[in-house]
């Protein structure tokens, strides 16, 4: 630890590192972080509209949550508008959350190998959830046989 002379009393005081000094040099990513930051703001605003609209329609209007059953979902997903609404909500929520967790992993994972494997798990789960959700929305069969 180095010391510096204190201007007021002439004493030696320990020299402090600048606050939030990076542990490693910043990687050259171009404008990816800027676009990532911008995506978080835009997707957050869109998600507010989509989620509040979803909650209002599903839980408040026309009798509330008691009316939600298979027939309600089948009727809703028979319309391309509602398929697009739910698909947009799924994709934006998953990408928004994945981007946020990517930032947390970058901030708190100190080892490169830990950071790598956490991101592999994150991206794999995101792709699986998006693929499965998209598959369900587009292949939903309202005429399923009930026995």
mmCIF file of the C-alpha atoms, coordinates in Angstrom:
data_MODEL
# 
_entry.id   MODEL 
# 
loop_
_atom_site.group_PDB 
_atom_site.id 
_atom_site.type_symbol 
_atom_site.label_atom_id 
_atom_site.label_alt_id 
_atom_site.label_comp_id 
_atom_site.label_asym_id 
_atom_site.label_entity_id 
_atom_site.label_seq_id 
_atom_site.pdbx_PDB_ins_code 
_atom_site.Cartn_x 
_atom_site.Cartn_y 
_atom_site.Cartn_z 
_atom_site.occupancy 
_atom_site.B_iso_or_equiv 
_atom_site.pdbx_formal_charge 
_atom_site.auth_seq_id 
_atom_site.auth_comp_id 
_atom_site.auth_asym_id 
_atom_site.auth_atom_id 
_atom_site.pdbx_PDB_model_num 
ATOM 1   C CA . UNK A 1 1   ? 0.000   0.000   0.000   1.00 0.00 ? 1   UNK A CA 1 
ATOM 2   C CA . UNK A 1 2   ? 1.405   3.396   -0.907  1.00 0.00 ? 2   UNK A CA 1 
ATOM 3   C CA . UNK A 1 3   ? 0.963   6.538   1.139   1.00 0.00 ? 3   UNK A CA 1 
ATOM 4   C CA . UNK A 1 4   ? 0.481   10.141  0.157   1.00 0.00 ? 4   UNK A CA 1 
ATOM 5   C CA . UNK A 1 5   ? 0.935   13.346  2.115   1.00 0.00 ? 5   UNK A CA 1 
ATOM 6   C CA . UNK A 1 6   ? -2.269  14.787  3.460   1.00 0.00 ? 6   UNK A CA 1 
ATOM 7   C CA . UNK A 1 7   ? -2.529  18.434  2.348   1.00 0.00 ? 7   UNK A CA 1 
ATOM 8   C CA . UNK A 1 8   ? -4.148  19.566  5.591   1.00 0.00 ? 8   UNK A CA 1 
ATOM 9   C CA . UNK A 1 9   ? -1.793  18.146  8.192   1.00 0.00 ? 9   UNK A CA 1 
ATOM 10  C CA . UNK A 1 10  ? 1.211   16.871  6.320   1.00 0.00 ? 10  UNK A CA 1 
ATOM 11  C CA . UNK A 1 11  ? 0.584   13.338  7.603   1.00 0.00 ? 11  UNK A CA 1 
ATOM 12  C CA . UNK A 1 12  ? 0.909   10.241  5.500   1.00 0.00 ? 12  UNK A CA 1 
ATOM 13  C CA . UNK A 1 13  ? -2.452  8.777   4.501   1.00 0.00 ? 13  UNK A CA 1 
ATOM 14  C CA . UNK A 1 14  ? -3.024  5.528   2.610   1.00 0.00 ? 14  UNK A CA 1 
ATOM 15  C CA . UNK A 1 15  ? -3.736  5.949   -1.081  1.00 0.00 ? 15  UNK A CA 1 
ATOM 16  C CA . UNK A 1 16  ? -7.087  4.495   -2.035  1.00 0.00 ? 16  UNK A CA 1 
ATOM 17  C CA . UNK A 1 17  ? -7.934  2.856   -5.319  1.00 0.00 ? 17  UNK A CA 1 
ATOM 18  C CA . UNK A 1 18  ? -10.546 4.663   -7.389  1.00 0.00 ? 18  UNK A CA 1 
ATOM 19  C CA . UNK A 1 19  ? -14.078 3.481   -6.566  1.00 0.00 ? 19  UNK A CA 1 
ATOM 20  C CA . UNK A 1 20  ? -15.496 0.660   -8.691  1.00 0.00 ? 20  UNK A CA 1 
ATOM 21  C CA . UNK A 1 21  ? -12.164 -0.034  -10.317 1.00 0.00 ? 21  UNK A CA 1 
ATOM 22  C CA . UNK A 1 22  ? -12.644 -2.890  -12.801 1.00 0.00 ? 22  UNK A CA 1 
ATOM 23  C CA . UNK A 1 23  ? -11.060 -6.195  -11.850 1.00 0.00 ? 23  UNK A CA 1 
ATOM 24  C CA . UNK A 1 24  ? -10.252 -6.971  -15.456 1.00 0.00 ? 24  UNK A CA 1 
ATOM 25  C CA . UNK A 1 25  ? -9.966  -4.872  -18.586 1.00 0.00 ? 25  UNK A CA 1 
ATOM 26  C CA . UNK A 1 26  ? -13.233 -4.324  -20.395 1.00 0.00 ? 26  UNK A CA 1 
ATOM 27  C CA . UNK A 1 27  ? -13.745 -6.571  -23.390 1.00 0.00 ? 27  UNK A CA 1 
ATOM 28  C CA . UNK A 1 28  ? -14.205 -4.902  -26.751 1.00 0.00 ? 28  UNK A CA 1 
ATOM 29  C CA . UNK A 1 29  ? -17.854 -5.537  -27.530 1.00 0.00 ? 29  UNK A CA 1 
ATOM 30  C CA . UNK A 1 30  ? -18.632 -2.668  -29.826 1.00 0.00 ? 30  UNK A CA 1 
ATOM 31  C CA . UNK A 1 31  ? -22.112 -1.322  -29.277 1.00 0.00 ? 31  UNK A CA 1 
ATOM 32  C CA . UNK A 1 32  ? -23.600 -4.560  -27.907 1.00 0.00 ? 32  UNK A CA 1 
ATOM 33  C CA . UNK A 1 33  ? -23.893 -3.235  -24.348 1.00 0.00 ? 33  UNK A CA 1 
ATOM 34  C CA . UNK A 1 34  ? -25.565 -0.049  -25.586 1.00 0.00 ? 34  UNK A CA 1 
ATOM 35  C CA . UNK A 1 35  ? -28.126 -2.027  -27.576 1.00 0.00 ? 35  UNK A CA 1 
ATOM 36  C CA . UNK A 1 36  ? -28.581 -4.376  -24.641 1.00 0.00 ? 36  UNK A CA 1 
ATOM 37  C CA . UNK A 1 37  ? -29.280 -1.425  -22.325 1.00 0.00 ? 37  UNK A CA 1 
ATOM 38  C CA . UNK A 1 38  ? -31.690 0.098   -24.835 1.00 0.00 ? 38  UNK A CA 1 
ATOM 39  C CA . UNK A 1 39  ? -33.475 -3.245  -25.313 1.00 0.00 ? 39  UNK A CA 1 
ATOM 40  C CA . UNK A 1 40  ? -34.046 -3.495  -21.556 1.00 0.00 ? 40  UNK A CA 1 
ATOM 41  C CA . UNK A 1 41  ? -35.782 -0.116  -21.486 1.00 0.00 ? 41  UNK A CA 1 
ATOM 42  C CA . UNK A 1 42  ? -37.948 -0.667  -24.573 1.00 0.00 ? 42  UNK A CA 1 
ATOM 43  C CA . UNK A 1 43  ? -38.867 -4.254  -23.710 1.00 0.00 ? 43  UNK A CA 1 
ATOM 44  C CA . UNK A 1 44  ? -39.686 -3.217  -20.146 1.00 0.00 ? 44  UNK A CA 1 
ATOM 45  C CA . UNK A 1 45  ? -42.151 -0.600  -21.394 1.00 0.00 ? 45  UNK A CA 1 
ATOM 46  C CA . UNK A 1 46  ? -43.735 -3.036  -23.842 1.00 0.00 ? 46  UNK A CA 1 
ATOM 47  C CA . UNK A 1 47  ? -43.975 -5.698  -21.142 1.00 0.00 ? 47  UNK A CA 1 
ATOM 48  C CA . UNK A 1 48  ? -45.821 -3.287  -18.853 1.00 0.00 ? 48  UNK A CA 1 
ATOM 49  C CA . UNK A 1 49  ? -48.496 -2.841  -21.525 1.00 0.00 ? 49  UNK A CA 1 
ATOM 50  C CA . UNK A 1 50  ? -48.645 -6.537  -22.439 1.00 0.00 ? 50  UNK A CA 1 
ATOM 51  C CA . UNK A 1 51  ? -48.693 -7.879  -18.876 1.00 0.00 ? 51  UNK A CA 1 
ATOM 52  C CA . UNK A 1 52  ? -51.145 -5.330  -17.491 1.00 0.00 ? 52  UNK A CA 1 
ATOM 53  C CA . UNK A 1 53  ? -53.428 -5.952  -20.481 1.00 0.00 ? 53  UNK A CA 1 
ATOM 54  C CA . UNK A 1 54  ? -53.133 -9.692  -19.899 1.00 0.00 ? 54  UNK A CA 1 
ATOM 55  C CA . UNK A 1 55  ? -53.946 -9.356  -16.195 1.00 0.00 ? 55  UNK A CA 1 
ATOM 56  C CA . UNK A 1 56  ? -56.883 -7.049  -16.882 1.00 0.00 ? 56  UNK A CA 1 
ATOM 57  C CA . UNK A 1 57  ? -58.401 -9.380  -19.474 1.00 0.00 ? 57  UNK A CA 1 
ATOM 58  C CA . UNK A 1 58  ? -57.719 -12.625 -17.636 1.00 0.00 ? 58  UNK A CA 1 
ATOM 59  C CA . UNK A 1 59  ? -58.471 -11.619 -14.048 1.00 0.00 ? 59  UNK A CA 1 
ATOM 60  C CA . UNK A 1 60  ? -60.734 -8.581  -13.993 1.00 0.00 ? 60  UNK A CA 1 
ATOM 61  C CA . UNK A 1 61  ? -63.033 -8.320  -17.006 1.00 0.00 ? 61  UNK A CA 1 
ATOM 62  C CA . UNK A 1 62  ? -66.059 -10.529 -17.722 1.00 0.00 ? 62  UNK A CA 1 
ATOM 63  C CA . UNK A 1 63  ? -66.295 -12.461 -14.471 1.00 0.00 ? 63  UNK A CA 1 
ATOM 64  C CA . UNK A 1 64  ? -62.641 -12.712 -13.557 1.00 0.00 ? 64  UNK A CA 1 
ATOM 65  C CA . UNK A 1 65  ? -60.522 -15.770 -13.063 1.00 0.00 ? 65  UNK A CA 1 
ATOM 66  C CA . UNK A 1 66  ? -63.482 -18.163 -12.571 1.00 0.00 ? 66  UNK A CA 1 
ATOM 67  C CA . UNK A 1 67  ? -64.170 -18.227 -16.305 1.00 0.00 ? 67  UNK A CA 1 
ATOM 68  C CA . UNK A 1 68  ? -60.661 -19.347 -17.299 1.00 0.00 ? 68  UNK A CA 1 
ATOM 69  C CA . UNK A 1 69  ? -60.694 -22.950 -18.469 1.00 0.00 ? 69  UNK A CA 1 
ATOM 70  C CA . UNK A 1 70  ? -59.681 -24.981 -21.510 1.00 0.00 ? 70  UNK A CA 1 
ATOM 71  C CA . UNK A 1 71  ? -62.529 -23.566 -23.622 1.00 0.00 ? 71  UNK A CA 1 
ATOM 72  C CA . UNK A 1 72  ? -61.529 -19.994 -22.760 1.00 0.00 ? 72  UNK A CA 1 
ATOM 73  C CA . UNK A 1 73  ? -57.901 -20.610 -23.780 1.00 0.00 ? 73  UNK A CA 1 
ATOM 74  C CA . UNK A 1 74  ? -59.030 -22.437 -26.938 1.00 0.00 ? 74  UNK A CA 1 
ATOM 75  C CA . UNK A 1 75  ? -61.242 -19.514 -27.921 1.00 0.00 ? 75  UNK A CA 1 
ATOM 76  C CA . UNK A 1 76  ? -58.530 -17.005 -27.155 1.00 0.00 ? 76  UNK A CA 1 
ATOM 77  C CA . UNK A 1 77  ? -55.819 -18.822 -29.119 1.00 0.00 ? 77  UNK A CA 1 
ATOM 78  C CA . UNK A 1 78  ? -58.093 -19.332 -32.114 1.00 0.00 ? 78  UNK A CA 1 
ATOM 79  C CA . UNK A 1 79  ? -57.447 -15.651 -32.860 1.00 0.00 ? 79  UNK A CA 1 
ATOM 80  C CA . UNK A 1 80  ? -54.090 -14.689 -34.437 1.00 0.00 ? 80  UNK A CA 1 
ATOM 81  C CA . UNK A 1 81  ? -54.233 -11.426 -32.462 1.00 0.00 ? 81  UNK A CA 1 
ATOM 82  C CA . UNK A 1 82  ? -54.160 -13.233 -29.097 1.00 0.00 ? 82  UNK A CA 1 
ATOM 83  C CA . UNK A 1 83  ? -51.550 -15.691 -30.330 1.00 0.00 ? 83  UNK A CA 1 
ATOM 84  C CA . UNK A 1 84  ? -49.336 -12.751 -31.285 1.00 0.00 ? 84  UNK A CA 1 
ATOM 85  C CA . UNK A 1 85  ? -50.089 -11.011 -27.946 1.00 0.00 ? 85  UNK A CA 1 
ATOM 86  C CA . UNK A 1 86  ? -49.080 -14.066 -25.896 1.00 0.00 ? 86  UNK A CA 1 
ATOM 87  C CA . UNK A 1 87  ? -46.130 -14.863 -28.135 1.00 0.00 ? 87  UNK A CA 1 
ATOM 88  C CA . UNK A 1 88  ? -44.845 -11.277 -27.820 1.00 0.00 ? 88  UNK A CA 1 
ATOM 89  C CA . UNK A 1 89  ? -45.236 -11.441 -24.057 1.00 0.00 ? 89  UNK A CA 1 
ATOM 90  C CA . UNK A 1 90  ? -43.373 -14.768 -23.910 1.00 0.00 ? 90  UNK A CA 1 
ATOM 91  C CA . UNK A 1 91  ? -40.490 -13.680 -26.141 1.00 0.00 ? 91  UNK A CA 1 
ATOM 92  C CA . UNK A 1 92  ? -40.047 -10.240 -24.581 1.00 0.00 ? 92  UNK A CA 1 
ATOM 93  C CA . UNK A 1 93  ? -40.228 -11.549 -21.005 1.00 0.00 ? 93  UNK A CA 1 
ATOM 94  C CA . UNK A 1 94  ? -37.753 -14.339 -21.681 1.00 0.00 ? 94  UNK A CA 1 
ATOM 95  C CA . UNK A 1 95  ? -35.281 -12.141 -23.575 1.00 0.00 ? 95  UNK A CA 1 
ATOM 96  C CA . UNK A 1 96  ? -35.640 -9.322  -21.020 1.00 0.00 ? 96  UNK A CA 1 
ATOM 97  C CA . UNK A 1 97  ? -34.971 -11.710 -18.143 1.00 0.00 ? 97  UNK A CA 1 
ATOM 98  C CA . UNK A 1 98  ? -32.109 -13.432 -19.938 1.00 0.00 ? 98  UNK A CA 1 
ATOM 99  C CA . UNK A 1 99  ? -30.456 -10.099 -20.671 1.00 0.00 ? 99  UNK A CA 1 
ATOM 100 C CA . UNK A 1 100 ? -30.832 -9.047  -17.038 1.00 0.00 ? 100 UNK A CA 1 
ATOM 101 C CA . UNK A 1 101 ? -29.358 -12.303 -15.742 1.00 0.00 ? 101 UNK A CA 1 
ATOM 102 C CA . UNK A 1 102 ? -26.515 -12.028 -18.257 1.00 0.00 ? 102 UNK A CA 1 
ATOM 103 C CA . UNK A 1 103 ? -25.668 -8.658  -16.734 1.00 0.00 ? 103 UNK A CA 1 
ATOM 104 C CA . UNK A 1 104 ? -25.793 -10.087 -13.206 1.00 0.00 ? 104 UNK A CA 1 
ATOM 105 C CA . UNK A 1 105 ? -23.530 -12.975 -14.232 1.00 0.00 ? 105 UNK A CA 1 
ATOM 106 C CA . UNK A 1 106 ? -21.048 -10.531 -15.796 1.00 0.00 ? 106 UNK A CA 1 
ATOM 107 C CA . UNK A 1 107 ? -21.064 -8.401  -12.642 1.00 0.00 ? 107 UNK A CA 1 
ATOM 108 C CA . UNK A 1 108 ? -20.763 -11.105 -9.991  1.00 0.00 ? 108 UNK A CA 1 
ATOM 109 C CA . UNK A 1 109 ? -19.089 -14.186 -11.502 1.00 0.00 ? 109 UNK A CA 1 
ATOM 110 C CA . UNK A 1 110 ? -15.393 -13.655 -10.875 1.00 0.00 ? 110 UNK A CA 1 
ATOM 111 C CA . UNK A 1 111 ? -13.918 -16.675 -12.669 1.00 0.00 ? 111 UNK A CA 1 
ATOM 112 C CA . UNK A 1 112 ? -14.055 -16.893 -16.441 1.00 0.00 ? 112 UNK A CA 1 
ATOM 113 C CA . UNK A 1 113 ? -15.018 -20.574 -16.376 1.00 0.00 ? 113 UNK A CA 1 
ATOM 114 C CA . UNK A 1 114 ? -17.846 -19.940 -13.915 1.00 0.00 ? 114 UNK A CA 1 
ATOM 115 C CA . UNK A 1 115 ? -19.108 -17.073 -16.043 1.00 0.00 ? 115 UNK A CA 1 
ATOM 116 C CA . UNK A 1 116 ? -18.941 -19.251 -19.163 1.00 0.00 ? 116 UNK A CA 1 
ATOM 117 C CA . UNK A 1 117 ? -20.900 -22.174 -17.695 1.00 0.00 ? 117 UNK A CA 1 
ATOM 118 C CA . UNK A 1 118 ? -23.514 -19.933 -16.077 1.00 0.00 ? 118 UNK A CA 1 
ATOM 119 C CA . UNK A 1 119 ? -24.099 -18.261 -19.433 1.00 0.00 ? 119 UNK A CA 1 
ATOM 120 C CA . UNK A 1 120 ? -24.299 -21.639 -21.181 1.00 0.00 ? 120 UNK A CA 1 
ATOM 121 C CA . UNK A 1 121 ? -27.007 -22.708 -18.706 1.00 0.00 ? 121 UNK A CA 1 
ATOM 122 C CA . UNK A 1 122 ? -28.791 -19.370 -19.070 1.00 0.00 ? 122 UNK A CA 1 
ATOM 123 C CA . UNK A 1 123 ? -28.828 -19.358 -22.870 1.00 0.00 ? 123 UNK A CA 1 
ATOM 124 C CA . UNK A 1 124 ? -29.763 -23.029 -23.095 1.00 0.00 ? 124 UNK A CA 1 
ATOM 125 C CA . UNK A 1 125 ? -32.723 -22.586 -20.761 1.00 0.00 ? 125 UNK A CA 1 
ATOM 126 C CA . UNK A 1 126 ? -33.833 -19.428 -22.580 1.00 0.00 ? 126 UNK A CA 1 
ATOM 127 C CA . UNK A 1 127 ? -33.790 -21.159 -25.965 1.00 0.00 ? 127 UNK A CA 1 
ATOM 128 C CA . UNK A 1 128 ? -35.679 -24.168 -24.595 1.00 0.00 ? 128 UNK A CA 1 
ATOM 129 C CA . UNK A 1 129 ? -38.363 -22.052 -22.920 1.00 0.00 ? 129 UNK A CA 1 
ATOM 130 C CA . UNK A 1 130 ? -38.865 -19.841 -25.973 1.00 0.00 ? 130 UNK A CA 1 
ATOM 131 C CA . UNK A 1 131 ? -38.982 -22.849 -28.306 1.00 0.00 ? 131 UNK A CA 1 
ATOM 132 C CA . UNK A 1 132 ? -41.388 -24.809 -26.105 1.00 0.00 ? 132 UNK A CA 1 
ATOM 133 C CA . UNK A 1 133 ? -43.670 -21.812 -25.501 1.00 0.00 ? 133 UNK A CA 1 
ATOM 134 C CA . UNK A 1 134 ? -43.760 -20.931 -29.197 1.00 0.00 ? 134 UNK A CA 1 
ATOM 135 C CA . UNK A 1 135 ? -44.464 -24.566 -30.069 1.00 0.00 ? 135 UNK A CA 1 
ATOM 136 C CA . UNK A 1 136 ? -47.381 -24.705 -27.608 1.00 0.00 ? 136 UNK A CA 1 
ATOM 137 C CA . UNK A 1 137 ? -48.941 -21.463 -28.848 1.00 0.00 ? 137 UNK A CA 1 
ATOM 138 C CA . UNK A 1 138 ? -48.825 -22.457 -32.520 1.00 0.00 ? 138 UNK A CA 1 
ATOM 139 C CA . UNK A 1 139 ? -49.696 -26.153 -32.186 1.00 0.00 ? 139 UNK A CA 1 
ATOM 140 C CA . UNK A 1 140 ? -52.459 -25.808 -29.590 1.00 0.00 ? 140 UNK A CA 1 
ATOM 141 C CA . UNK A 1 141 ? -55.395 -27.985 -30.625 1.00 0.00 ? 141 UNK A CA 1 
ATOM 142 C CA . UNK A 1 142 ? -58.771 -26.688 -29.399 1.00 0.00 ? 142 UNK A CA 1 
ATOM 143 C CA . UNK A 1 143 ? -60.482 -29.846 -30.617 1.00 0.00 ? 143 UNK A CA 1 
ATOM 144 C CA . UNK A 1 144 ? -58.636 -32.269 -28.378 1.00 0.00 ? 144 UNK A CA 1 
ATOM 145 C CA . UNK A 1 145 ? -60.637 -35.386 -27.578 1.00 0.00 ? 145 UNK A CA 1 
ATOM 146 C CA . UNK A 1 146 ? -61.768 -35.640 -23.965 1.00 0.00 ? 146 UNK A CA 1 
ATOM 147 C CA . UNK A 1 147 ? -62.656 -39.054 -22.600 1.00 0.00 ? 147 UNK A CA 1 
# 
